[in-house]
Amino acid sequence: MNDFDKTIWNEMPTLVVFYATWCGSCQALEPTIDRFCKKNNGRVMIRRIDMDDAGMLDVVRRHHITQVPTLILFRRGEMLWRRSGSVDYEKLEKAFEGIEELEVLERR
């Protein structure tokens, strides 16, 4: 199992942000991701993947990343939410809250 797979198979939800350094929308999304990280510190892991990184080509292909930015929330290896393009903070937070609610229900 590679490092990426270990990350997404974590018990803690993991937000994977696929981006490219040349992507203006990706750069514009960074403050939203930073705000999300600060608010949810210790409740979610964040992993950024540069889709132009040759070492991540398998991951990019496996998850059919054709547009950046693409955000995917994983938990225990399962993709629970995915959005491509611009995502505002409220939508990201609402998706994460929904995943946390599922966690609570599963524990019962």
Backbone as JSON Lines, residues from 0, in Angstrom:
{"i":0,"aa":"M","n":[0.86,-1.18,0.0],"ca":[0.0,0.0,0.0],"c":[0.9,1.24,0.0]}
{"i":1,"aa":"N","n":[0.62,2.17,-0.91],"ca":[1.46,3.37,-0.98],"c":[0.99,4.42,0.03]}
{"i":2,"aa":"D","n":[1.76,5.49,0.13],"ca":[1.5,6.55,1.1],"c":[0.11,7.16,0.91]}
{"i":3,"aa":"F","n":[-0.3,7.38,-0.33],"ca":[-1.61,7.96,-0.59],"c":[-2.71,7.03,-0.06]}
{"i":4,"aa":"D","n":[-2.61,5.75,-0.37],"ca":[-3.62,4.8,0.08],"c":[-3.67,4.73,1.6]}
{"i":5,"aa":"K","n":[-2.53,4.79,2.26],"ca":[-2.52,4.81,3.72],"c":[-3.27,6.03,4.25]}
{"i":6,"aa":"T","n":[-3.1,7.14,3.56],"ca":[-3.76,8.38,3.98],"c":[-5.27,8.27,3.88]}
{"i":7,"aa":"I","n":[-5.77,7.77,2.76],"ca":[-7.23,7.75,2.58],"c":[-7.89,6.6,3.33]}
{"i":8,"aa":"W","n":[-7.12,5.6,3.77],"ca":[-7.68,4.5,4.55],"c":[-7.69,4.8,6.04]}
{"i":9,"aa":"N","n":[-7.4,6.02,6.38],"ca":[-7.38,6.44,7.77],"c":[-8.8,6.43,8.35]}
{"i":10,"aa":"E","n":[-8.89,6.25,9.65],"ca":[-10.19,6.35,10.34],"c":[-10.72,7.78,10.29]}
{"i":11,"aa":"M","n":[-9.8,8.74,10.33],"ca":[-10.2,10.15,10.29],"c":[-10.51,10.52,8.83]}
{"i":12,"aa":"P","n":[-11.58,11.27,8.59],"ca":[-11.85,11.71,7.22],"c":[-10.65,12.47,6.65]}
{"i":13,"aa":"T","n":[-10.43,12.28,5.35],"ca":[-9.32,12.93,4.66],"c":[-9.84,13.7,3.47]}
{"i":14,"aa":"L","n":[-9.53,14.99,3.43],"ca":[-9.86,15.82,2.27],"c":[-8.64,15.84,1.36]}
{"i":15,"aa":"V","n":[-8.82,15.34,0.15],"ca":[-7.74,15.35,-0.83],"c":[-8.05,16.47,-1.83]}
{"i":16,"aa":"V","n":[-7.08,17.34,-1.99],"ca":[-7.23,18.48,-2.91],"c":[-6.28,18.24,-4.08]}
{"i":17,"aa":"F","n":[-6.84,17.96,-5.24],"ca":[-6.04,17.82,-6.46],"c":[-5.95,19.21,-7.08]}
{"i":18,"aa":"Y","n":[-4.73,19.64,-7.36],"ca":[-4.52,20.99,-7.87],"c":[-3.38,20.98,-8.89]}
{"i":19,"aa":"A","n":[-3.13,22.11,-9.49],"ca":[-1.97,22.33,-10.35],"c":[-1.44,23.73,-10.05]}
{"i":20,"aa":"T","n":[-0.13,23.86,-10.07],"ca":[0.48,25.14,-9.72],"c":[0.1,26.25,-10.7]}
{"i":21,"aa":"W","n":[-0.22,25.9,-11.93],"ca":[-0.57,26.88,-12.95],"c":[-2.05,27.26,-12.93]}
{"i":22,"aa":"C","n":[-2.84,26.63,-12.07],"ca":[-4.3,26.78,-12.06],"c":[-4.73,27.96,-11.19]}
{"i":23,"aa":"G","n":[-5.31,28.97,-11.83],"ca":[-5.79,30.14,-11.09],"c":[-6.91,29.82,-10.12]}
{"i":24,"aa":"S","n":[-7.83,28.94,-10.51],"ca":[-8.92,28.54,-9.62],"c":[-8.39,27.82,-8.39]}
{"i":25,"aa":"C","n":[-7.32,27.05,-8.58],"ca":[-6.7,26.34,-7.45],"c":[-6.12,27.34,-6.46]}
{"i":26,"aa":"Q","n":[-5.45,28.35,-6.98],"ca":[-4.86,29.36,-6.12],"c":[-5.95,30.15,-5.39]}
{"i":27,"aa":"A","n":[-7.05,30.41,-6.08],"ca":[-8.16,31.14,-5.46],"c":[-8.84,30.3,-4.37]}
{"i":28,"aa":"L","n":[-8.77,28.98,-4.48],"ca":[-9.39,28.09,-3.5],"c":[-8.57,27.94,-2.22]}
{"i":29,"aa":"E","n":[-7.29,28.24,-2.27],"ca":[-6.4,28.04,-1.12],"c":[-6.89,28.68,0.18]}
{"i":30,"aa":"P","n":[-7.37,29.94,0.17],"ca":[-7.87,30.51,1.43],"c":[-9.04,29.71,2.02]}
{"i":31,"aa":"T","n":[-9.89,29.16,1.15],"ca":[-11.0,28.33,1.61],"c":[-10.48,27.07,2.28]}
{"i":32,"aa":"I","n":[-9.5,26.43,1.65],"ca":[-8.92,25.2,2.21],"c":[-8.22,25.52,3.54]}
{"i":33,"aa":"D","n":[-7.49,26.61,3.58],"ca":[-6.8,27.0,4.82],"c":[-7.8,27.27,5.94]}
{"i":34,"aa":"R","n":[-8.88,27.96,5.64],"ca":[-9.92,28.24,6.64],"c":[-10.55,26.93,7.13]}
{"i":35,"aa":"F","n":[-10.84,26.03,6.21],"ca":[-11.4,24.73,6.56],"c":[-10.45,23.94,7.46]}
{"i":36,"aa":"C","n":[-9.17,23.98,7.13],"ca":[-8.14,23.29,7.95],"c":[-8.13,23.83,9.37]}
{"i":37,"aa":"K","n":[-8.12,25.13,9.5],"ca":[-8.06,25.75,10.83],"c":[-9.29,25.42,11.66]}
{"i":38,"aa":"K","n":[-10.46,25.49,11.05],"ca":[-11.7,25.23,11.8],"c":[-11.81,23.77,12.21]}
{"i":39,"aa":"N","n":[-11.34,22.87,11.39],"ca":[-11.53,21.44,11.63],"c":[-10.24,20.73,12.02]}
{"i":40,"aa":"N","n":[-9.3,21.46,12.55],"ca":[-8.02,20.9,12.96],"c":[-8.23,19.75,13.94]}
{"i":41,"aa":"G","n":[-7.65,18.61,13.63],"ca":[-7.78,17.44,14.49],"c":[-8.99,16.58,14.18]}
{"i":42,"aa":"R","n":[-9.86,17.04,13.26],"ca":[-11.05,16.27,12.9],"c":[-11.0,15.78,11.46]}
{"i":43,"aa":"V","n":[-10.09,16.33,10.68],"ca":[-9.95,15.95,9.28],"c":[-8.49,16.11,8.87]}
{"i":44,"aa":"M","n":[-8.02,15.19,8.03],"ca":[-6.68,15.31,7.47],"c":[-6.81,15.96,6.1]}
{"i":45,"aa":"I","n":[-5.81,16.73,5.72],"ca":[-5.8,17.38,4.41],"c":[-4.59,16.85,3.65]}
{"i":46,"aa":"R","n":[-4.81,16.47,2.41],"ca":[-3.71,16.01,1.55],"c":[-3.83,16.74,0.23]}
{"i":47,"aa":"R","n":[-2.78,17.44,-0.16],"ca":[-2.76,18.15,-1.44],"c":[-1.95,17.33,-2.44]}
{"i":48,"aa":"I","n":[-2.5,17.15,-3.63],"ca":[-1.85,16.38,-4.68],"c":[-1.72,17.26,-5.92]}
{"i":49,"aa":"D","n":[-0.48,17.51,-6.33],"ca":[-0.22,18.25,-7.56],"c":[-0.4,17.27,-8.72]}
{"i":50,"aa":"M","n":[-1.4,17.49,-9.55],"ca":[-1.69,16.53,-10.61],"c":[-0.58,16.48,-11.66]}
{"i":51,"aa":"D","n":[0.34,17.42,-11.64],"ca":[1.47,17.39,-12.57],"c":[2.69,16.68,-11.99]}
{"i":52,"aa":"D","n":[2.6,16.21,-10.76],"ca":[3.68,15.46,-10.12],"c":[3.72,14.06,-10.72]}
{"i":53,"aa":"A","n":[4.79,13.73,-11.41],"ca":[4.91,12.43,-12.08],"c":[4.75,11.27,-11.1]}
{"i":54,"aa":"G","n":[5.15,11.46,-9.86],"ca":[5.04,10.41,-8.86],"c":[3.59,10.16,-8.42]}
{"i":55,"aa":"M","n":[2.69,11.05,-8.76],"ca":[1.28,10.9,-8.38],"c":[0.39,10.57,-9.57]}
{"i":56,"aa":"L","n":[1.0,10.29,-10.71],"ca":[0.24,10.03,-11.93],"c":[-0.73,8.87,-11.76]}
{"i":57,"aa":"D","n":[-0.32,7.8,-11.09],"ca":[-1.2,6.66,-10.86],"c":[-2.43,7.07,-10.05]}
{"i":58,"aa":"V","n":[-2.23,7.87,-9.01],"ca":[-3.33,8.33,-8.16],"c":[-4.28,9.22,-8.98]}
{"i":59,"aa":"V","n":[-3.73,10.11,-9.77],"ca":[-4.54,11.01,-10.6],"c":[-5.38,10.2,-11.58]}
{"i":60,"aa":"R","n":[-4.77,9.2,-12.22],"ca":[-5.5,8.37,-13.18],"c":[-6.56,7.51,-12.48]}
{"i":61,"aa":"R","n":[-6.18,6.92,-11.36],"ca":[-7.09,6.02,-10.65],"c":[-8.37,6.74,-10.21]}
{"i":62,"aa":"H","n":[-8.24,8.02,-9.89],"ca":[-9.4,8.78,-9.43],"c":[-9.99,9.67,-10.53]}
{"i":63,"aa":"H","n":[-9.56,9.45,-11.76],"ca":[-10.12,10.12,-12.94],"c":[-10.13,11.64,-12.79]}
{"i":64,"aa":"I","n":[-9.0,12.18,-12.38],"ca":[-8.88,13.63,-12.21],"c":[-8.6,14.25,-13.57]}
{"i":65,"aa":"T","n":[-9.57,14.97,-14.09],"ca":[-9.41,15.63,-15.39],"c":[-9.58,17.14,-15.27]}
{"i":66,"aa":"Q","n":[-10.02,17.58,-14.11],"ca":[-10.25,19.01,-13.88],"c":[-9.67,19.38,-12.51]}
{"i":67,"aa":"V","n":[-9.05,20.54,-12.46],"ca":[-8.56,21.04,-11.17],"c":[-9.17,22.4,-10.93]}
{"i":68,"aa":"P","n":[-9.45,22.72,-9.68],"ca":[-9.27,21.84,-8.53],"c":[-10.37,20.78,-8.46]}
{"i":69,"aa":"T","n":[-10.01,19.63,-7.9],"ca":[-10.97,18.59,-7.55],"c":[-10.75,18.25,-6.09]}
{"i":70,"aa":"L","n":[-11.81,18.25,-5.33],"ca":[-11.75,17.91,-3.9],"c":[-12.52,16.62,-3.67]}
{"i":71,"aa":"I","n":[-11.9,15.71,-2.9],"ca":[-12.55,14.44,-2.58],"c":[-12.4,14.21,-1.08]}
{"i":72,"aa":"L","n":[-13.5,13.9,-0.42],"ca":[-13.46,13.5,0.99],"c":[-13.53,11.98,1.07]}
{"i":73,"aa":"F","n":[-12.53,11.39,1.71],"ca":[-12.46,9.94,1.91],"c":[-12.56,9.63,3.4]}
{"i":74,"aa":"R","n":[-13.05,8.44,3.68],"ca":[-12.97,7.88,5.03],"c":[-12.88,6.37,4.86]}
{"i":75,"aa":"R","n":[-11.86,5.78,5.48],"ca":[-11.61,4.34,5.37],"c":[-11.56,3.88,3.92]}
{"i":76,"aa":"G","n":[-10.95,4.7,3.07],"ca":[-10.77,4.35,1.67],"c":[-11.98,4.59,0.78]}
{"i":77,"aa":"E","n":[-13.09,4.96,1.38],"ca":[-14.31,5.18,0.61],"c":[-14.46,6.65,0.26]}
{"i":78,"aa":"M","n":[-14.75,6.9,-1.01],"ca":[-15.01,8.27,-1.45],"c":[-16.42,8.64,-1.01]}
{"i":79,"aa":"L","n":[-16.54,9.66,-0.18],"ca":[-17.83,10.05,0.36],"c":[-18.4,11.32,-0.27]}
{"i":80,"aa":"W","n":[-17.53,12.12,-0.89],"ca":[-17.96,13.39,-1.49],"c":[-16.9,13.81,-2.49]}
{"i":81,"aa":"R","n":[-17.33,14.37,-3.6],"ca":[-16.38,14.84,-4.62],"c":[-16.96,16.03,-5.35]}
{"i":82,"aa":"R","n":[-16.12,17.03,-5.55],"ca":[-16.51,18.22,-6.33],"c":[-15.3,18.68,-7.14]}
{"i":83,"aa":"S","n":[-15.58,19.11,-8.36],"ca":[-14.55,19.69,-9.21],"c":[-14.91,21.14,-9.48]}
{"i":84,"aa":"G","n":[-13.88,21.95,-9.65],"ca":[-14.09,23.37,-9.9],"c":[-14.13,24.13,-8.58]}
{"i":85,"aa":"S","n":[-14.61,25.33,-8.66],"ca":[-14.66,26.2,-7.49],"c":[-15.68,25.68,-6.47]}
{"i":86,"aa":"V","n":[-15.27,25.65,-5.22],"ca":[-16.14,25.2,-4.13],"c":[-16.08,26.26,-3.04]}
{"i":87,"aa":"D","n":[-17.24,26.73,-2.59],"ca":[-17.2,27.74,-1.54],"c":[-17.11,27.06,-0.16]}
{"i":88,"aa":"Y","n":[-16.73,27.83,0.81],"ca":[-16.49,27.31,2.15],"c":[-17.73,26.63,2.74]}
{"i":89,"aa":"E","n":[-18.88,27.23,2.56],"ca":[-20.1,26.69,3.15],"c":[-20.43,25.31,2.6]}
{"i":90,"aa":"K","n":[-20.24,25.09,1.3],"ca":[-20.51,23.77,0.7],"c":[-19.52,22.73,1.23]}
{"i":91,"aa":"L","n":[-18.28,23.12,1.35],"ca":[-17.27,22.21,1.87],"c":[-17.57,21.84,3.32]}
{"i":92,"aa":"E","n":[-17.91,22.82,4.12],"ca":[-18.22,22.58,5.52],"c":[-19.47,21.72,5.66]}
{"i":93,"aa":"K","n":[-20.48,21.97,4.85],"ca":[-21.72,21.18,4.9],"c":[-21.43,19.72,4.53]}
{"i":94,"aa":"A","n":[-20.6,19.48,3.54],"ca":[-20.25,18.11,3.15],"c":[-19.54,17.4,4.29]}
{"i":95,"aa":"F","n":[-18.62,18.1,4.94],"ca":[-17.88,17.51,6.05],"c":[-18.81,17.22,7.23]}
{"i":96,"aa":"E","n":[-19.7,18.12,7.54],"ca":[-20.65,17.91,8.63],"c":[-21.52,16.68,8.35]}
{"i":97,"aa":"G","n":[-21.91,16.48,7.1],"ca":[-22.69,15.31,6.73],"c":[-21.94,14.03,6.96]}
{"i":98,"aa":"I","n":[-20.65,14.04,6.68],"ca":[-19.81,12.86,6.92],"c":[-19.68,12.6,8.42]}
{"i":99,"aa":"E","n":[-19.52,13.65,9.19],"ca":[-19.43,13.47,10.65],"c":[-20.73,12.91,11.21]}
{"i":100,"aa":"E","n":[-21.87,13.36,10.67],"ca":[-23.16,12.84,11.12],"c":[-23.28,11.34,10.82]}
{"i":101,"aa":"L","n":[-22.79,10.92,9.66],"ca":[-22.78,9.49,9.33],"c":[-21.95,8.7,10.33]}
{"i":102,"aa":"E","n":[-20.82,9.27,10.71],"ca":[-19.94,8.61,11.69],"c":[-20.71,8.35,12.99]}
{"i":103,"aa":"V","n":[-21.44,9.34,13.45],"ca":[-22.19,9.21,14.7],"c":[-23.25,8.12,14.56]}
{"i":104,"aa":"L","n":[-23.96,8.11,13.45],"ca":[-24.99,7.1,13.22],"c":[-24.4,5.69,13.15]}
{"i":105,"aa":"E","n":[-23.24,5.55,12.53],"ca":[-22.6,4.24,12.4],"c":[-22.14,3.7,13.74]}
{"i":106,"aa":"R","n":[-21.82,4.56,14.66],"ca":[-21.34,4.13,15.98],"c":[-22.46,3.62,16.87]}
{"i":107,"aa":"R","n":[-23.68,3.96,16.55],"ca":[-24.84,3.57,17.37],"c":[-25.19,2.13,17.18]}
